[in-house]
Amino acid sequence: MCAKKNENVLEGLEQAAIQVIGRAIAFDSDGRYQTALASYQEGIQLFLDVIKNTNDKKKLDILRQKTTEYITRAEKVKEKVQELKDSGNYHEQIHIPNDSSGFSYESIFGKYLGKDVTKVEIDDPYIRTVHQAYNFLSFCELLVKCCPNLREIKLETGVNKQDEIGQKGRLQAIGNSLRTHNVTLIVEYSDSLHDREVRFDNGWIVKIGRGLDFFKPVNKFTIGFSNQSLRLCHETNVDIFFHQTDK
Protein backbone atom coordinates (compact mmCIF):
# COMPACT_ATOMS: atom_id res chain seq x y z
CA MET A 1 0.00 0.00 0.00
CA CYS A 2 2.82 2.41 0.96
CA ALA A 3 4.76 1.52 -2.20
CA LYS A 4 1.71 2.28 -4.33
CA LYS A 5 1.20 5.59 -2.55
CA ASN A 6 4.85 6.52 -3.03
CA GLU A 7 4.57 5.63 -6.72
CA ASN A 8 1.55 7.92 -7.10
CA VAL A 9 3.41 10.77 -5.39
CA LEU A 10 6.36 10.34 -7.78
CA GLU A 11 4.03 10.31 -10.79
CA GLY A 12 2.41 13.54 -9.57
CA LEU A 13 5.83 15.10 -9.03
CA GLU A 14 6.96 14.09 -12.51
CA GLN A 15 3.81 15.52 -14.12
CA ALA A 16 4.35 18.77 -12.23
CA ALA A 17 7.95 18.88 -13.50
CA ILE A 18 6.79 18.32 -17.09
CA GLN A 19 4.24 21.14 -16.81
CA VAL A 20 6.76 23.59 -15.37
CA ILE A 21 9.33 22.74 -18.06
CA GLY A 22 6.59 23.15 -20.67
CA ARG A 23 5.98 26.69 -19.41
CA ALA A 24 9.74 27.35 -19.44
CA ILE A 25 9.98 26.33 -23.10
CA ALA A 26 7.00 28.57 -23.97
CA PHE A 27 8.54 31.54 -22.14
CA ASP A 28 11.86 30.83 -23.86
CA SER A 29 10.16 30.88 -27.28
CA ASP A 30 8.43 34.18 -26.44
CA GLY A 31 11.70 35.83 -25.47
CA ARG A 32 10.77 36.02 -21.80
CA TYR A 33 14.19 34.76 -20.83
CA GLN A 34 14.33 35.66 -17.13
CA THR A 35 10.91 34.08 -16.58
CA ALA A 36 11.97 31.06 -18.62
CA LEU A 37 15.13 30.67 -16.55
CA ALA A 38 13.18 30.70 -13.28
CA SER A 39 10.79 28.06 -14.66
CA TYR A 40 13.63 25.87 -15.96
CA GLN A 41 15.27 25.97 -12.53
CA GLU A 42 12.01 25.05 -10.79
CA GLY A 43 11.32 22.20 -13.24
CA ILE A 44 14.87 20.85 -13.02
CA GLN A 45 14.66 20.74 -9.22
CA LEU A 46 11.39 18.79 -9.47
CA PHE A 47 13.02 16.29 -11.86
CA LEU A 48 15.97 15.91 -9.47
CA ASP A 49 13.53 15.15 -6.64
CA VAL A 50 11.95 12.43 -8.79
CA ILE A 51 15.36 10.99 -9.68
CA LYS A 52 16.36 10.77 -6.01
CA ASN A 53 13.35 8.58 -5.26
CA THR A 54 13.25 6.41 -8.40
CA ASN A 55 14.62 2.85 -8.35
CA ASP A 56 13.68 1.79 -11.89
CA LYS A 57 17.00 1.90 -13.79
CA LYS A 58 15.41 2.31 -17.22
CA LYS A 59 13.27 5.19 -16.01
CA LEU A 60 16.27 6.71 -14.22
CA ASP A 61 18.25 6.80 -17.46
CA ILE A 62 15.40 8.59 -19.25
CA LEU A 63 14.93 11.09 -16.42
CA ARG A 64 18.65 11.84 -16.21
CA GLN A 65 18.85 12.34 -19.96
CA LYS A 66 15.89 14.73 -19.93
CA THR A 67 17.21 16.63 -16.90
CA THR A 68 20.61 17.05 -18.55
CA GLU A 69 18.87 18.41 -21.65
CA TYR A 70 16.91 20.96 -19.59
CA ILE A 71 20.03 21.99 -17.64
CA THR A 72 21.76 22.67 -20.97
CA ARG A 73 18.76 24.73 -22.14
CA ALA A 74 18.73 26.66 -18.87
CA GLU A 75 22.45 27.44 -19.18
CA LYS A 76 21.90 28.81 -22.72
CA VAL A 77 19.04 31.00 -21.47
CA LYS A 78 21.21 32.19 -18.58
CA GLU A 79 23.95 33.15 -21.05
CA LYS A 80 21.39 34.98 -23.21
CA VAL A 81 20.09 36.92 -20.22
CA GLN A 82 23.63 37.92 -19.23
CA GLU A 83 24.45 38.91 -22.80
CA LEU A 84 21.38 41.18 -23.00
CA LYS A 85 22.08 42.63 -19.55
CA ASP A 86 25.70 43.40 -20.45
CA SER A 87 24.65 45.11 -23.68
CA GLY A 88 21.94 47.13 -21.93
CA ASN A 89 19.30 45.71 -24.28
CA TYR A 90 17.35 43.49 -21.89
CA HIS A 91 13.58 43.94 -22.29
CA GLU A 92 10.83 41.51 -21.44
CA GLN A 93 7.10 42.18 -21.64
CA ILE A 94 4.26 40.41 -19.86
CA HIS A 95 0.69 41.02 -20.97
CA ILE A 96 -1.96 40.72 -18.27
CA PRO A 97 -5.35 40.13 -19.99
CA ASN A 98 -8.58 41.58 -18.63
CA ASP A 99 -10.30 39.31 -16.07
CA SER A 100 -7.26 37.02 -15.89
CA SER A 101 -5.82 35.67 -12.63
CA GLY A 102 -2.50 34.21 -11.52
CA PHE A 103 -0.60 37.50 -11.49
CA SER A 104 0.52 38.20 -7.93
CA TYR A 105 3.27 40.64 -6.98
CA GLU A 106 5.46 37.65 -6.20
CA SER A 107 4.95 36.11 -9.65
CA ILE A 108 5.88 39.41 -11.33
CA PHE A 109 8.63 40.77 -9.08
CA GLY A 110 9.93 37.67 -7.26
CA LYS A 111 12.56 36.77 -9.90
CA TYR A 112 14.31 40.12 -9.45
CA LEU A 113 14.50 40.12 -5.65
CA GLY A 114 17.23 38.74 -3.42
CA LYS A 115 20.22 39.53 -1.22
CA ASP A 116 21.57 42.04 -3.76
CA VAL A 117 18.63 44.42 -3.25
CA THR A 118 19.24 47.11 -0.61
CA LYS A 119 17.09 49.94 -1.97
CA VAL A 120 13.82 50.07 -3.91
CA GLU A 121 12.27 53.14 -5.54
CA ILE A 122 8.57 53.16 -6.50
CA ASP A 123 6.95 55.80 -8.68
CA ASP A 124 3.19 55.33 -8.56
CA PRO A 125 0.77 58.29 -8.52
CA TYR A 126 -2.04 56.18 -7.09
CA ILE A 127 -1.11 55.01 -3.62
CA ARG A 128 -3.88 57.17 -2.25
CA THR A 129 -6.93 55.19 -1.11
CA VAL A 130 -7.29 52.49 1.52
CA HIS A 131 -7.17 49.57 -0.94
CA GLN A 132 -4.16 51.11 -2.74
CA ALA A 133 -2.37 51.40 0.62
CA TYR A 134 -3.11 47.71 1.22
CA ASN A 135 -1.59 46.94 -2.19
CA PHE A 136 1.52 48.90 -1.26
CA LEU A 137 1.69 47.12 2.09
CA SER A 138 1.53 43.75 0.31
CA PHE A 139 4.38 44.83 -1.94
CA CYS A 140 6.44 45.93 1.08
CA GLU A 141 5.81 42.56 2.74
CA LEU A 142 7.16 40.81 -0.37
CA LEU A 143 10.27 43.01 -0.31
CA VAL A 144 10.92 42.32 3.37
CA LYS A 145 10.46 38.57 2.83
CA CYS A 146 12.67 38.27 -0.26
CA CYS A 147 15.34 40.96 0.30
CA PRO A 148 17.16 40.27 3.59
CA ASN A 149 19.56 43.20 3.06
CA LEU A 150 16.86 45.74 2.20
CA ARG A 151 17.42 49.04 3.99
CA GLU A 152 15.33 51.65 2.17
CA ILE A 153 12.07 51.96 0.25
CA LYS A 154 11.35 55.26 -1.45
CA LEU A 155 7.80 55.95 -2.64
CA GLU A 156 6.78 58.88 -4.82
CA THR A 157 3.01 59.19 -5.20
CA GLY A 158 0.19 61.68 -5.61
CA VAL A 159 -1.81 63.38 -2.88
CA ASN A 160 -5.34 62.25 -2.03
CA LYS A 161 -6.91 65.71 -1.71
CA GLN A 162 -10.16 64.22 -0.38
CA ASP A 163 -8.38 62.32 2.41
CA GLU A 164 -4.86 63.69 2.75
CA ILE A 165 -4.65 63.07 6.50
CA GLY A 166 -5.86 59.48 6.14
CA GLN A 167 -3.46 58.78 3.27
CA LYS A 168 -0.44 60.11 5.18
CA GLY A 169 -1.53 58.26 8.32
CA ARG A 170 -1.70 54.94 6.45
CA LEU A 171 1.72 55.40 4.89
CA GLN A 172 3.18 56.50 8.22
CA ALA A 173 1.84 53.32 9.83
CA ILE A 174 3.49 51.23 7.10
CA GLY A 175 6.74 53.15 7.65
CA ASN A 176 6.59 52.51 11.41
CA SER A 177 6.13 48.81 10.78
CA LEU A 178 8.99 48.70 8.26
CA ARG A 179 11.33 50.25 10.84
CA THR A 180 10.87 47.16 13.01
CA HIS A 181 12.49 45.27 10.10
CA ASN A 182 15.34 47.82 9.83
CA VAL A 183 13.86 49.32 6.64
CA THR A 184 13.34 53.07 6.20
CA LEU A 185 10.33 54.26 4.19
CA ILE A 186 10.70 57.65 2.49
CA VAL A 187 7.51 59.10 0.99
CA GLU A 188 7.47 62.04 -1.42
CA TYR A 189 4.36 63.59 -2.96
CA SER A 190 4.03 64.99 -6.48
CA ASP A 191 1.12 66.49 -8.40
CA SER A 192 2.85 65.97 -11.75
CA LEU A 193 3.83 62.30 -11.43
CA HIS A 194 2.53 60.10 -14.27
CA ASP A 195 5.09 57.32 -14.70
CA ARG A 196 4.60 54.04 -12.91
CA GLU A 197 7.76 52.01 -12.33
CA VAL A 198 9.71 50.16 -9.68
CA ARG A 199 13.51 50.41 -9.62
CA PHE A 200 15.72 47.98 -7.71
CA ASP A 201 19.33 48.89 -6.99
CA ASN A 202 20.48 45.55 -8.45
CA GLY A 203 19.67 47.00 -11.88
CA TRP A 204 16.16 45.67 -12.58
CA ILE A 205 13.37 48.08 -13.55
CA VAL A 206 9.74 46.98 -13.74
CA LYS A 207 7.13 49.22 -15.38
CA ILE A 208 3.45 48.33 -15.02
CA GLY A 209 0.92 50.30 -17.07
CA ARG A 210 -1.51 50.48 -14.14
CA GLY A 211 1.12 50.57 -11.40
CA LEU A 212 0.56 48.37 -8.33
CA ASP A 213 -3.22 48.83 -8.63
CA PHE A 214 -3.94 46.34 -11.43
CA PHE A 215 -6.25 44.10 -9.40
CA LYS A 216 -10.02 44.37 -9.73
CA PRO A 217 -11.92 45.17 -6.50
CA VAL A 218 -12.72 42.24 -4.26
CA ASN A 219 -14.90 42.18 -1.16
CA LYS A 220 -13.72 40.96 2.22
CA PHE A 221 -14.47 37.29 2.92
CA THR A 222 -14.21 36.63 -0.83
CA ILE A 223 -11.70 34.27 -2.47
CA GLY A 224 -8.82 36.38 -3.67
CA PHE A 225 -8.94 38.92 -0.82
CA SER A 226 -5.82 37.49 0.82
CA ASN A 227 -4.32 35.57 -2.11
CA GLN A 228 -3.43 37.90 -4.99
CA SER A 229 -2.95 35.05 -7.46
CA LEU A 230 -6.70 34.32 -7.20
CA ARG A 231 -7.81 37.88 -7.94
CA LEU A 232 -9.08 39.03 -11.31
CA CYS A 233 -6.96 41.69 -13.00
CA HIS A 234 -7.44 44.74 -15.18
CA GLU A 235 -5.71 44.53 -18.56
CA THR A 236 -2.21 45.98 -18.50
CA ASN A 237 1.35 45.40 -19.70
CA VAL A 238 4.42 44.78 -17.56
CA ASP A 239 7.77 45.81 -19.07
CA ILE A 240 11.02 44.64 -17.49
CA PHE A 241 14.38 46.27 -18.21
CA PHE A 242 17.88 45.91 -16.84
CA HIS A 243 20.45 48.67 -16.46
CA GLN A 244 23.89 47.94 -15.05
CA THR A 245 24.52 49.78 -11.80
CA ASP A 246 27.77 50.93 -10.17
CA LYS A 247 26.78 49.14 -6.98
N, C-alpha and C positions, 0 to 999 in steps of 0.2 A: 504493500500500500504506500509506504514512504517512498520507495523507488519510483513508483508511478507518479506520485505527487512531485518529486524532484524533477522528473522528466518533463512534466507539464510546465513547471517553473522555467526550466531551461528553454523550452520551446517558446514560451512567452517572451523571454529575454532576447532570444534570437530574432523573433519577429519585430520586437521593438528596435533592435539594432538595424535591421533591414530598412525599417521605415525611416529612421533617423538618417541613415546613409543615403536613402532615396532623396530626402529633402536636401542633403548636402550637395548631391549631384545636380539637383534642380537649381539651387542657389549658385553653384559654380557656373552653370550654363548661362544664368542670367547676369553674370558679372558681379554678383553680390559676394565678393570673395571673403570678407571678414566673417560674414554670417555663415558662409559655406565652411570655413575653417573651424568655427565653433561647433558646427553640426558634425563634421568629420571626426573631430576629437571626441565628441560625446558618443557617436556611433562606434568608434574604434574601442573605446573603453568598455562599451556593452559587449562587443565581440570578445574582448579579452576576458571578461567575466564568464562568458559562456565557455571559452576554451579552458579556463581553469577548472571547470566542473564537468567536463566532457571526458568520458573514458573510451568512447568508440574511436579507434585509431583512424578509420577511413573518414569519419566525419571531422576528426581533428585536423587531418591534412587539408581538407577542403576549407575549413574555417581559418586555418593559418594562412593559406594561400590568399583567401579573400581579404583577410586583415592586412596582410603585407601589401596587397594592391591598394587598399584604402589609405594606408600609411604613406605610400608613395604619392598618391593623389594629394593628400593633405600637405605633404612637404612641398609639392609644386605650387599649391595654392598659397602656402606660407611665403614662398619665394616671390610669387606674383604680388602679394600684398606689400612685402618689403620693398620690392622694385618700384611700385606705385607711390609708396610713402616717401622713398628716397628722392623720387623725381618731383614730388609735390603735386602729383596728378591723381591722387586717390579720390574717388567719388563713387559712392554707392547710394542708390535710391530705393526706398521702400514705399510702396503705395498701400495706403490703408483704405479699403473700400467702405462705402457707406453701409451701416448696419452690420459690419463685420465684427468679429470678436477674436480674442487671442493675442491682442496687442497690449501687453502690460508695459510699464516703465522698465521692468527688469528685462523683458524680451527685446526691447529697443536699445536700452543703454548698457545692459549688463556686460556685453562683450568688451566695452571700452573702459571699464572700471577695474581698479586693482590697487596694489601697493604703491604704484607710481603716480597716483593722483593725490595731490596735496591741496589743490585749490580748484574750485569750480565757479564759473561765472554764468549766470542765467539772465538773459534779456527776454522778458515776457511782459508785455503791457497789461496782461489780464490776470494778475494775481490779486484780485480785488475783493471778490465775494467770499462767502463762507465756503462754498464747495470748491472754489479755486484755491483757497488757503489749504483745504484738506488735500487737494492734489499736490500742492507744493510740499506739504508735510510728508506725504507718501514718497515723493521724490527724495526728500532729505533723509528719510529712513533708509531708502535704498543706498544712498551715498554712504551713510554711516556704516551700514552692514558690509558693503563691498569695498570700501576704501579705508583701511585701517590707519593710514597716515594722513587722512584728511584733516586739514587745519582751518580752512576758510571757505565759506560759501558767500558769494556776492550776488545779490539779486537786484536787478533794475526793473522797475515795473511802473505802471500808471497809478494815479490816485483815484480812489473811489470817493467822488465828491458827495455822494449821498450817504456815505458811512465811513468817513475818513478815520474817525476815532476807533471804530470797530476794526477796520482793516489794519491799522497800525498796532492795535492791541493784539490781534491774532498773530501777526508776524513777530511781535515782541515776545509772545509766549513761545513761539517756535524757536526763536533765538535763545531764550532762557534755557529751553530744553537741550538745544544743541551744545550749549556751554558745558553741560554735565558730561558731554562726550568729547570735551576739549576741542570743539569746533566753534569758530566765531562766525556769526551771520551778520553781514553788512547789507543794509537795504538802502537803495537810492530810488528816488521817485522822479519820473520824467513825464511831461505832458506831450512830448514829441516822439516818444519811442514807438516804433512800428515793427522793427525786426524781432523775430523770435528765434533764438538760438541758445545752445548750451555749449560752453567752451571748457574743456578739461585741460589742465596744465601738462598732461602727457601728450598733447598734440591733437587730440580728437575734437572735432566740432560737429555737433548734431543740430540741424535746423528742421523744425517741424512747422508746417504751414499754419497750424492752429495753436502752436505752443503746447504747453502741458495740458491744456483744456480741450483734448480731442475726444473725450468720452461723452456719451449721451447721458442725460440725467437719469438717475436711478434712485428709487425710494429706499428708505431704511427698511430693514427686514425683507429685502428683495435680493435674490441671487445676483451677485455681481457687485453688491455694495462694498464688501470687504476684499473680494478677489477681482483685481482689475482685468485679468485675462478672460473673465466671463462677462464683462460689460460690452455693450454695443458701442461702436465708434462712429463719429462723424468722418466723412471722407477727407483725407488729407495726404500729403506727401512728406516723407522723412528723407532728408538729404544728409549724408555723412561725408565729411571731408577729413583730411589729415594734413596738418602743417607742422613741420619739424620745429621743435622748441629748443631754446638754449639751456634748458633745465639740465 
